[in-house]
Amino acid sequence: MNDSARCILVMGVSGSGKSRIGRDLATAMGADFIDADDHHSPMNIAKMARGEPLDDEDRKEWLVILSELLRSHRLQERDVVIACSALKKRYRDVLRQGAPSLDILYLEGSRKVLLERLSARRTHFFTGERMLDSQLQTLEPPENDEALCLDVRYSPKAIVERFLAQLSKR
């Protein structure tokens, strides 16, 4: 099998702009886009909507599903961008089971900026200070050799351009 498909993870805590940047990046690349939120179980969505953070057990099946989606795209040699919090290294390792050459864009932002963004949300199940703090406590930021880190204060266009420029150097 030729591993010519690009598999890209756009990661960060809620409010970092993963879905927006992921969609823009996929459009710029002519790739498919997957929003990991669309693959949560109804039970997980209900839990988060109640303001209860997910734990490792809640995320287990979800991460396997996402890994399989990445594997499917890779086997079909179709480029794909997935927006997923991927908060812990071991979560990213599960995703790499489906895409060993996974390229990662980590969207980093201050708690203040992220909270402002979450407070402006009206139609998403994940809102609130408690939920953000839970994700920030769980977050294991990727090392520089694992991901390209960009600040969420850049415009979406600038983030996509900077990431694509870095990707072309690999």
Protein Blocks (a to p, Z undefined) as FASTA:
>chain_A
ZZkbccdddeddehilmmmmmmmmmmmnopacddfklmccfklmmmmmnopacdfklmmm
mmmmmmmmmmmmmmnopacddddfklpfklmmmmmmmmmmlccddddddfklmmmmmmmp
mkbcbgcjklmmmmmmmpccddfklpccddfkbcfklmmmmmmmmmmmZZ
